Amino acid sequence: EYVDRQLCRDAILPMPIICEVPCPKDCVLSPWTTWSLCSHTCSGKNTEGRQMRARSVLAYSAGEGGVQCPNSSALQEVRSCNDHPCTVYHWQTGPWGQCIEDTSVPSANSTGARAGVGGGDSSCSVGMQTRKVICVRVNVGQVPPKKCPESIRPETVRPCLLPCKRDCSVTPYSDWSACPAICKAGGNAKRKQNRKRIIIQLPANGGQDCPEVLAQERDCEVPSVCLGYRWKTHKWRRCQLVPWSVRQDSPGAVETCGPGLQARAVSCRKQDGGQADMGACLKFASSMPSLTQPCQLPCQDDCQLTTWSKFSSCTQDCVGVKTRKRMLVGKSKKQDQCKNNQVYPLSEIQYCPCNKYNAQPVGNWSDCILPEGGRVEGQLGMKVQGDIKECGQGYRYQAMVCYDQDNRLVETSRCNSHGYIEEACIIPCPSDCKLSEWSNWSRCSKSCGSGVKVRSKWLREKPYNGGRPCPKLDHVNQAQVYEVVPCLSDCGQYVWVAEPWSVWKVSNVDLKENCGEGVQTRKVRCMQNTIDGPSDPVEDYLCDPEKMPLGARDRQLPCPEDCVLSDWGAWSRCSLPCNKISTRERTTYPVRQPGEGKLCPNTTETEPCSLNSNCYHYSYNITDWSTCQLSERAVCGSGMKTRMLDCVRSDGKSVDLKFCEELGLDRKWQMNASCVVECPVNCQLSDWSPWSECTQTCGLAGTSPSP
């Protein structure tokens, strides 16, 4: 409805815009692109911000009477930008330190707090965190604080929560497993018995760690002396030839010579020589001697010798010798190969036995025992581990029995005065696991949103002889330990930068009109985005592939009198929540009207909003806690663990936090928490008590434990 012009006097009238509609034969240019990012954010002595925009030819002049296209230099414009002076002084903050308990604030009720054990976020006391804040001059470094404005100085102290500790809990040790009760005379294999305990509850929030040893093993006590039974062997019988069917391809031309078997009898005797049942030796003596052995009956061409004579009598015990002899017989006396005394010796010499007692070890060796000297008393009369000699040369002991020359048991005092065998031994000194220094932190695994960064230590030397073990190593190469912490990368730190489109290259050229199907190209690069704008090119994988601009496009280069449209505008935003009822659209507009008889195509394009295709929901995601981070050079004690907040799209992709912040989503999580890496505590032992009385009044079966 038209009204008086006076009524519109105070209204805001639209400003008229001067525009020019190209004629059908004129050169048609695209609109100017948006200005590029400014090369610098401020202006200083040596820097000045500049930005550029460009346009391209959409349709060439149709010839005589049309406006000609400008030269290439007129298709680009450059202007100055960000001419305000750079900030010289600014505050710089360091990382927040560990959460230290604040005694001025009353802690939560201990009963109520402990009732929440098992919940990961129960807090028992309030702590304080501090950080370093310094004043910095650009390109110079730290300067006095008065140079920076005090009104915007960041906080240096803030409260924090300390979570409740939960100690490890284990069951008592089980009973020792049973030992075998049968005596095994002469056996060297040690029998073992063991016991174990089970973890009931794992530690949390710096609580006491679980013990490293969950199973124990010890040697069984073996009866010192078994009942006195022994095997007695009798003479070998005559060598019997093995039948050809059994011998198969063994040497020997006829059945009268060659390989055979000879047998002997074996009986069981008591130690005093009396006859005993065979079952007693099978049960208590060593393994039964062999009943058969291979033998050889010489053939005609073999060297033949008589059997060995008996040994001569000894002229003197211990220092004298006894001999025995044999002779060549038959044709062997004349054969040269039989006269070789090294192959066929004709005499043997043995030393005469001593008419003395023979000591034999029995039972197991004791542990290696270090000498008593050289120990230093600790405080309160206790032996402190670091003050006691724990490795080096010592002695171990083994019980013994004494036999006479007829293999009869006699008193041990006849063999030696103390009744045991002594032997030097070594307790090896422990060597701890040795790792390299930490490597540098890797780059964040994601260029946008939450990822992880890793550093590692390499194994230099494995522990041995009971040294401190290595931390849990990587299961793949068993030589590396990792430390992983979450990290958050700015989604805008890497951006695609596209150069202006090239001139149209027409595929099918009409020489008269220079129009038809054509292609345009441009170079697209991934660049690091600094405060001064895009700077250095980086690898393409660091930029979001979904946002990569096209590097080439096919279009129809308008012919004279065709309608010429602008590039499509951006798609409108879909309304949330996403559903296919909602739509989004984009538009274009004519930059040259069509000639007579020709029409412009549709200038609006619409499509439905589809979840995870062109419409997305957003939510916060919290990362796992990092490992406990200690101060530099520390190996145990208090530290800090951290986690990150990430904005995740409904298709699982990490995006800039602004998408979640725009929706006003709740951020209720604690990002930092204190943690403790337990320090080792040396075991402290009292001095040994005196030995108790022996459990037996005679023999070798008794023991004398020391509690």
C-alpha positions in Angstrom: 0.0 0.0 0.0 1.5 3.4 -1.0 1.6 6.0 1.7 3.0 9.5 2.0 6.7 9.7 1.4 7.0 11.8 4.5 6.2 8.7 6.6 9.3 7.0 5.4 11.5 9.9 6.3 13.0 8.3 9.5 13.1 4.8 8.0 16.4 3.3 6.7 16.2 3.4 3.0 18.1 0.8 0.9 21.2 2.3 -0.7 21.1 2.1 -4.5 23.9 -0.1 -6.0 25.4 0.7 -9.4 25.7 -2.4 -11.5 26.3 -3.2 -15.1 24.6 -5.9 -17.1 26.8 -7.2 -19.9 25.4 -7.1 -23.4 25.3 -10.4 -25.3 28.6 -9.7 -27.1 30.5 -8.3 -24.1 33.3 -10.1 -22.3 31.9 -11.6 -19.0 34.0 -11.8 -15.9 33.3 -13.7 -12.7 32.7 -11.8 -9.4 35.7 -11.0 -7.3 36.8 -13.8 -5.0 36.8 -13.0 -1.3 39.9 -11.4 0.0 42.6 -14.0 1.0 43.8 -14.2 4.7 46.0 -11.4 5.7 49.7 -12.3 5.6 50.3 -10.6 9.0 48.1 -9.9 11.9 49.7 -6.6 12.7 52.1 -4.0 11.3 55.6 -3.5 12.6 58.9 -2.1 11.4 59.7 -5.0 9.1 56.2 -6.5 8.4 53.2 -5.2 6.6 50.0 -7.2 6.0 48.8 -7.8 2.5 45.8 -9.7 1.0 44.7 -10.6 -2.6 41.6 -11.3 -4.5 41.1 -12.4 -8.1 38.4 -13.0 -10.8 38.4 -15.0 -14.0 37.0 -14.7 -17.6 33.6 -16.5 -17.9 32.9 -15.6 -21.5 35.0 -13.9 -24.1 33.9 -10.9 -26.2 32.0 -12.0 -29.2 34.0 -9.7 -31.5 33.0 -6.4 -33.1 30.8 -4.2 -31.0 31.4 -6.2 -27.7 33.5 -5.0 -24.7 36.9 -6.7 -24.8 38.3 -8.7 -21.8 41.0 -6.9 -19.7 44.6 -8.2 -19.6 45.7 -10.7 -16.9 47.1 -8.1 -14.5 43.7 -6.5 -14.2 42.2 -9.8 -13.0 44.0 -9.5 -9.6 44.0 -6.9 -6.8 46.3 -6.5 -3.8 45.7 -4.2 -0.8 47.2 -3.5 2.6 45.6 -4.9 5.7 46.1 -5.1 9.5 47.8 -1.7 9.7 47.4 -1.5 13.5 50.7 -1.8 15.5 51.8 -5.2 16.8 51.5 -6.0 20.6 55.0 -5.8 22.0 54.4 -7.0 25.6 52.1 -9.9 26.6 51.6 -12.4 29.5 52.8 -16.0 28.9 51.6 -18.8 31.2 53.3 -22.1 32.0 51.5 -25.5 32.6 49.6 -26.0 35.8 51.7 -27.9 38.4 50.7 -30.9 40.5 47.7 -30.8 42.8 49.1 -30.4 46.4 46.8 -30.9 49.4 45.6 -27.6 50.9 45.4 -28.0 54.7 43.5 -24.7 55.1 40.4 -26.3 53.5 38.7 -29.1 55.5 38.7 -32.4 53.7 35.6 -34.4 53.0 34.3 -36.8 55.7 36.7 -39.7 55.6 34.0 -42.3 56.2 31.8 -41.0 53.5 34.7 -40.7 51.1 35.9 -44.2 51.7 32.4 -45.5 51.1 32.8 -44.3 47.6 35.8 -46.5 46.9 35.3 -48.1 43.5 34.0 -44.9 42.0 36.7 -43.3 39.9 35.9 -39.7 40.8 35.4 -39.8 44.5 37.4 -36.9 46.1 38.7 -36.9 49.7 40.4 -33.5 50.0 40.9 -30.1 48.3 44.3 -29.2 46.9 45.8 -26.2 45.1 47.6 -25.9 41.8 50.0 -23.2 40.8 51.6 -22.1 37.5 54.2 -19.7 36.4 53.2 -16.4 34.7 55.8 -14.2 33.1 55.8 -11.0 31.1 57.3 -11.5 27.6 58.4 -9.1 24.9 58.0 -10.2 21.3 61.2 -11.6 19.8 63.1 -10.7 23.0 61.9 -13.0 25.9 61.1 -12.4 29.6 61.0 -8.8 30.9 60.0 -7.3 34.3 56.2 -7.8 35.1 55.5 -4.0 35.2 55.8 -3.9 31.4 52.6 -5.9 31.0 49.1 -4.7 31.9 48.3 -5.9 35.4 44.5 -5.8 34.7 44.7 -8.8 32.3 47.3 -10.9 34.3 46.2 -14.6 34.2 45.6 -16.5 37.5 48.5 -18.2 39.1 46.7 -20.3 41.7 43.5 -22.4 41.5 41.8 -25.1 43.6 41.8 -28.8 42.6 40.4 -32.1 43.9 42.5 -35.0 45.2 40.9 -38.4 44.6 40.7 -41.1 47.3 43.4 -43.7 47.5 42.7 -47.4 47.3 45.4 -49.9 48.4 46.0 -53.2 46.8 44.6 -56.2 48.7 45.8 -59.8 48.5 44.8 -63.1 50.1 47.2 -64.8 52.6 49.6 -67.4 51.1 48.1 -70.9 50.6 49.6 -73.9 52.4 52.8 -75.4 50.9 52.2 -78.1 48.3 53.1 -81.7 49.4 56.6 -83.2 48.9 57.1 -86.8 47.7 57.7 -89.1 50.7 59.8 -91.7 48.9 63.6 -91.8 49.4 65.5 -91.5 46.1 69.1 -92.6 46.8 71.7 -91.1 44.6 69.2 -88.9 42.8 70.3 -85.3 42.1 67.0 -83.8 40.9 65.7 -81.4 43.5 62.0 -81.7 44.4 60.1 -78.5 44.8 57.0 -77.3 46.7 55.2 -74.1 46.2 52.5 -71.8 47.5 50.7 -68.7 46.1 48.3 -65.8 46.9 45.7 -63.9 44.8 45.1 -60.2 44.2 41.6 -59.3 45.5 41.6 -55.6 44.7 43.9 -53.5 42.5 45.3 -50.2 43.7 43.8 -46.9 42.5 44.5 -43.2 42.8 48.0 -43.6 44.2 47.1 -46.3 46.7 49.7 -48.9 47.8 50.9 -51.1 44.9 50.4 -54.8 44.8 53.4 -57.0 45.8 55.6 -58.2 43.0 55.8 -61.7 44.4 52.6 -63.7 44.3 54.1 -67.2 44.3 57.0 -68.8 46.3 59.0 -72.0 45.7 61.4 -73.9 47.9 63.3 -77.2 47.8 61.8 -80.2 49.6 63.7 -81.8 52.4 65.2 -85.0 51.1 65.9 -87.8 53.7 69.7 -87.6 54.2 70.4 -91.3 54.2 68.4 -94.0 52.5 68.3 -97.5 53.9 71.5 -99.4 53.1 70.7 -101.4 49.9 73.0 -101.8 46.9 73.2 -103.8 43.7 75.8 -106.5 43.2 76.8 -107.5 39.7 78.2 -111.0 38.7 80.6 -112.1 36.0 79.6 -111.6 32.3 78.8 -114.9 30.6 80.2 -116.1 27.3 79.5 -114.0 24.2 76.5 -115.4 22.3 76.1 -114.6 18.6 73.0 -112.8 17.5 71.1 -114.8 14.8 71.3 -113.5 11.3 67.6 -112.7 11.2 68.1 -110.3 14.1 71.5 -109.0 13.1 70.3 -108.2 9.5 73.1 -106.2 7.8 75.6 -106.2 10.7 79.2 -107.1 9.8 80.3 -110.7 9.9 80.4 -113.2 7.0 79.4 -116.3 8.8 77.5 -117.3 12.0 80.8 -118.3 13.8 81.9 -114.7 14.4 80.7 -111.2 14.5 78.6 -109.1 16.9 76.8 -110.8 19.8 75.4 -110.3 23.3 76.6 -111.4 26.7 74.5 -111.4 29.9 75.2 -111.3 33.6 73.3 -111.8 36.9 72.4 -108.9 39.2 71.4 -109.4 42.9 70.4 -107.2 45.8 72.6 -106.9 48.9 72.4 -105.1 52.2 75.2 -102.7 53.1 76.8 -105.4 55.3 76.8 -107.8 52.3 73.8 -109.9 53.3 71.2 -111.1 50.8 68.2 -108.8 50.3 64.9 -108.9 48.4 65.1 -107.5 44.8 62.2 -105.1 45.6 64.3 -103.3 48.3 66.9 -102.3 45.8 64.3 -101.3 43.2 62.8 -99.0 45.8 65.7 -97.6 47.7 68.9 -98.1 45.6 70.0 -96.4 42.5 68.9 -97.6 39.0 69.5 -101.3 38.2 72.8 -102.0 36.4 72.4 -103.3 32.8 71.9 -107.1 32.4 73.3 -107.3 28.9 75.9 -105.7 26.8 77.1 -106.0 23.2 80.2 -108.1 22.5 82.3 -109.3 19.5 83.5 -112.8 18.6 86.6 -112.3 16.4 86.5 -113.6 12.9 89.4 -115.3 11.1 91.1 -112.1 10.0 90.5 -110.3 13.3 93.2 -109.8 15.9 92.8 -112.4 18.6 94.0 -112.0 22.1 93.8 -114.0 25.3 91.6 -112.7 28.1 93.1 -110.3 30.7 95.0 -112.0 33.5 94.2 -111.0 37.1 95.9 -107.9 38.5 99.1 -108.5 40.3 99.2 -107.9 44.1 100.1 -104.5 45.3 103.6 -103.9 46.6 102.4 -100.9 48.8 99.1 -99.3 49.4 98.3 -95.8 48.0 101.7 -95.3 46.3 102.2 -98.7 44.6 100.7 -100.0 41.3 99.3 -103.3 40.1 99.3 -104.8 36.5 97.5 -107.2 34.4 98.5 -108.7 30.9 97.2 -110.5 27.8 98.8 -112.1 24.7 98.2 -112.4 21.0 97.4 -115.9 19.8 97.5 -117.8 16.6 98.1 -116.0 13.3 97.6 -112.6 15.1 101.2 -112.9 16.4 102.5 -112.4 12.8 100.1 -109.7 11.6 101.5 -106.2 11.8 98.2 -104.5 12.6 97.8 -106.7 15.7 101.2 -105.6 17.0 100.0 -102.0 17.4 100.1 -101.6 21.2 98.0 -98.4 21.1 95.1 -100.3 19.4 95.7 -103.6 21.1 97.5 -103.0 24.5 99.0 -106.1 26.0 99.2 -104.7 29.6 97.3 -102.3 31.9 98.4 -100.5 35.1 96.2 -99.3 38.0 97.1 -97.5 41.2 96.8 -99.6 44.4 93.8 -98.7 46.6 94.3 -96.9 49.9 93.3 -98.7 53.1 91.5 -95.5 54.3 88.0 -94.2 54.8 85.9 -92.8 52.0 83.6 -89.8 52.5 80.4 -89.6 50.3 78.1 -86.5 50.1 74.4 -87.0 50.9 71.4 -84.7 50.7 71.2 -81.2 49.2 73.8 -78.4 49.4 72.9 -75.6 51.8 72.3 -72.0 50.6 75.5 -70.0 49.9 76.3 -68.3 53.3 78.4 -65.1 53.4 81.0 -64.7 56.2 79.8 -62.8 59.3 82.5 -60.1 59.2 82.1 -56.7 57.6 78.5 -56.0 58.7 77.6 -52.7 60.1 75.0 -52.2 62.8 72.1 -49.9 61.7 69.9 -47.8 64.0 68.2 -49.5 67.0 70.3 -52.5 66.5 68.6 -53.5 63.2 70.4 -54.8 60.2 69.7 -52.3 57.4 69.8 -53.8 53.9 72.2 -51.2 52.5 74.7 -51.8 55.3 74.9 -55.6 55.0 77.2 -57.4 52.5 74.6 -59.1 50.3 76.7 -60.6 47.6 80.2 -61.9 46.9 82.1 -65.0 48.0 80.7 -67.3 50.6 80.6 -71.0 51.5 78.0 -73.8 51.2 77.8 -77.0 53.1 76.7 -80.6 52.5 76.2 -83.5 54.9 78.4 -86.6 54.4 78.6 -90.2 55.3 81.8 -92.2 55.8 82.5 -95.7 54.4 85.5 -98.0 55.0 87.4 -99.9 52.3 84.7 -102.6 52.4 82.0 -100.1 51.7 80.6 -100.3 55.2 79.2 -97.3 57.1 81.3 -96.0 59.9 81.4 -92.8 62.1 81.8 -89.6 60.1 84.6 -88.5 62.5 86.8 -91.1 60.8 86.6 -89.1 57.5 86.8 -85.6 58.9 86.4 -83.8 62.2 83.3 -81.7 61.5 81.1 -84.2 59.6 80.3 -82.1 56.5 81.7 -81.0 53.2 82.6 -77.4 52.6 82.8 -75.6 49.2 83.4 -72.0 48.1 80.5 -70.3 46.3 79.5 -67.0 44.9 76.3 -65.0 45.5 76.1 -62.8 42.4 75.5 -59.1 43.0 72.2 -57.8 41.6 72.2 -55.5 38.5 69.1 -53.3 38.0 67.3 -52.9 34.7 68.8 -50.0 32.7 66.8 -47.9 30.3 67.7 -45.0 28.0 66.6 -41.4 28.6 63.1 -40.4 27.3 62.9 -39.6 23.6 61.3 -36.4 22.5 57.5 -36.3 22.3 56.0 -37.3 19.0 53.7 -35.0 17.0 50.0 -35.3 18.0 48.5 -38.2 16.1 45.6 -36.1 14.8 45.8 -32.7 13.2 42.3 -31.9 14.4 40.7 -32.7 17.8 42.0 -35.2 20.4 44.8 -37.6 19.7 47.8 -39.0 21.5 51.5 -38.2 21.6 54.1 -40.8 22.6 57.6 -40.9 23.9 59.7 -44.0 24.7 62.7 -45.4 26.4 64.8 -48.3 25.0 66.1 -51.2 27.0 69.9 -50.8 27.4 70.6 -53.7 29.9 68.3 -56.4 31.3 68.2 -57.0 35.1 70.0 -60.0 36.4 70.8 -61.6 39.8 67.7 -60.2 41.4 68.1 -56.6 40.3 65.2 -54.3 40.0 63.0 -55.4 37.1 62.2 -53.4 34.0 58.8 -51.7 33.7 56.2 -53.4 31.5 57.8 -53.4 28.1 56.1 -53.3 24.7 54.7 -56.7 23.9 55.9 -56.6 20.3 59.7 -56.0 20.6 60.2 -56.5 24.3 62.8 -53.7 24.3 60.8 -50.5 24.6 58.6 -48.8 27.2 56.1 -46.2 26.1 54.5 -43.2 27.7 51.3 -42.0 26.1 49.4 -38.7 26.9 46.3 -37.2 25.2 46.8 -34.1 23.1 44.4 -31.6 21.5 45.2 -30.1 18.1 43.7 -26.9 16.9 41.5 -27.7 13.9 42.5 -24.5 12.2 46.3 -24.9 12.4 46.4 -26.3 8.9 44.3 -24.8 6.0 43.8 -25.3 2.3 45.0 -22.4 0.2 43.7 -22.3 -3.4 45.3 -20.1 -6.1 43.0 -18.3 -8.6 41.4 -20.3 -11.4 43.3 -20.5 -14.6 42.0 -19.1 -17.9 39.3 -21.3 -19.5 40.6 -24.0 -21.9 37.9 -24.8 -24.4 37.9 -28.5 -25.5 36.0 -28.2 -28.8 36.9 -24.8 -30.1 34.6 -23.0 -32.5 37.0 -20.6 -34.2 34.3 -18.1 -34.8 32.8 -17.9 -31.3 35.5 -19.5 -29.0 32.9 -21.2 -26.7 31.6 -24.6 -25.7 32.8 -27.3 -23.2 35.9 -26.1 -21.2 38.0 -26.7 -18.1 39.7 -24.6 -15.5 42.4 -25.6 -13.1 44.1 -24.2 -10.0 46.8 -25.2 -7.6 45.6 -26.2 -4.1 48.1 -26.6 -1.2 47.9 -27.5 2.5 49.6 -24.7 4.6 50.4 -24.1 8.2 48.2 -21.3 9.6 50.1 -19.0 11.9 49.1 -15.8 13.6 50.4 -14.0 10.5 48.3 -16.1 8.2 49.3 -19.2 6.0 53.0 -19.6 5.9 54.9 -22.8 4.9 53.4 -25.6 2.8 53.0 -29.0 4.7 52.0 -32.5 3.8 48.5 -32.7 2.4 47.4 -35.3 5.0 47.5 -32.7 7.7 44.5 -30.8 6.2 40.9 -32.1 6.3 40.3 -34.0 3.1 36.6 -33.2 3.2 37.4 -29.5 3.0 39.8 -29.6 0.1 38.8 -27.2 -2.7 38.5 -28.5 -6.2 41.6 -28.3 -8.3 39.8 -28.6 -11.6 36.3 -28.0 -12.9 34.4 -28.7 -16.1 31.9 -26.1 -17.4 30.2 -24.9 -20.4 31.9 -21.7 -21.6 28.9 -19.6 -22.7 28.6 -18.6 -26.4 27.5 -15.2 -27.4 23.9 -14.4 -26.3 23.9 -17.4 -23.8 22.8 -16.7 -20.2 25.9 -16.5 -17.9 25.4 -17.5 -14.2 27.7 -16.8 -11.2 29.3 -19.6 -9.2 26.9 -21.3 -6.8 26.7 -19.7 -3.3 27.3 -21.6 -0.1 24.6 -24.1 1.1 22.3 -22.9 3.8 22.6 -24.6 7.2 20.3 -27.5 8.1 18.1 -27.1 11.1 18.8 -29.4 14.1 17.9 -32.1 14.9 18.7 -33.6 11.4 15.8 -35.1 9.5 14.9 -35.7 5.9 11.9 -33.3 6.2 14.2 -30.4 6.4 16.0 -29.1 3.3 18.9 -26.8 2.5 19.5 -24.7 -0.6 22.0 -22.7 -2.5 21.5 -20.0 -5.2 23.2 -18.3 -8.1 22.4 -15.2 -10.1 22.7 -14.1 -13.7 25.8 -12.0 -14.6 24.8 -11.7 -18.3 21.2 -11.9 -19.6 20.5 -14.2 -22.5 19.9 -13.1 -26.0 16.6 -13.3 -27.8 15.1 -16.8 -27.7 17.3 -18.1 -25.0 16.6 -18.7 -21.3 18.6 -18.8 -18.0 18.6 -22.2 -16.1 17.1 -22.5 -12.6 19.0 -20.3 -10.1 18.1 -22.3 -7.0 19.1 -25.8 -6.0 17.5 -27.7 -3.1 18.4 -31.0 -1.3 17.0 -32.9 1.8 19.0 -32.8 5.0 20.4 -36.3 5.7 22.2 -37.3 8.9 25.9 -37.8 8.5 25.7 -36.7 4.9 25.1 -33.0 4.9 23.8 -32.6 8.5 25.5 -33.6 11.7 24.9 -33.8 15.5 27.7 -32.9 17.9 28.7 -34.1 21.4 31.7 -33.8 23.8 34.0 -36.8 24.2 36.4 -37.3 27.1 39.8 -39.0 26.5 41.4 -41.6 28.8 43.7 -40.5 31.5 47.3 -40.2 30.6 50.1 -42.0 32.5 51.3 -40.4 35.7 53.6 -37.5 34.6 56.4 -36.8 37.1 58.7 -33.8 37.2 61.9 -33.9 35.1 64.5 -36.6 36.3 62.0 -38.0 38.9 61.4 -41.7 39.0 58.8 -41.9 41.7 56.6 -39.6 43.9 53.7 -37.3 43.2 52.7 -36.4 39.7 49.8 -35.3 37.5 47.7 -37.1 35.0 45.6 -35.3 32.4 42.8 -35.9 29.9 41.3 -33.9 27.1 37.9 -32.8 26.0 37.1 -33.4 22.3 34.1 -32.3 20.1 33.0 -35.3 18.0 30.6 -35.2 15.0 27.8 -37.8 14.8 29.9 -39.7 12.1 32.8 -40.1 14.6 35.0 -37.4 13.2 36.8 -34.9 15.6 36.0 -31.3 14.8 36.7 -27.9 16.2 35.5 -27.3 19.8 33.4 -24.3 18.6 30.8 -26.7 17.1 30.0 -28.0 20.6 30.4 -24.6 22.3 27.9 -23.1 19.9 25.3 -25.6 21.1 25.9 -24.8 24.8 26.7 -28.4 25.7 27.5 -29.2 29.4 31.3 -29.5 30.2 31.3 -31.2 33.7 34.6 -33.2 33.6 37.7 -32.7 35.6 40.7 -32.4 33.3 43.6 -32.9 35.8 44.1 -35.2 38.7 47.0 -35.9 41.0 48.7 -39.3 41.0 51.5 -41.1 42.8 54.2 -43.5 41.6 55.3 -45.5 44.7 59.0 -45.3 45.7 60.7 -48.6 46.7 61.3 -49.1 50.4 64.2 -51.3 51.5 63.4 -54.3 53.5 64.9 -54.2 57.1 65.8 -57.4 58.9 66.9 -58.1 62.5 70.1 -60.1 63.2 70.0 -63.9 63.1 68.8 -65.6 66.3 71.0 -68.5 67.8 70.5 -71.9 66.2 67.9 -74.1 67.9 68.6 -77.6 69.1 68.7 -80.4 66.4 65.4 -82.3 66.0 67.2 -85.7 66.1 69.7 -86.9 68.7 71.7 -89.0 66.2 72.1 -89.6 62.5 71.6 -87.3 59.5 67.8 -86.8 59.4 67.7 -83.9 61.9 67.4 -80.2 61.1 68.1 -77.1 63.0 65.9 -74.2 61.7 66.4 -70.7 62.8 63.2 -68.7 63.2 
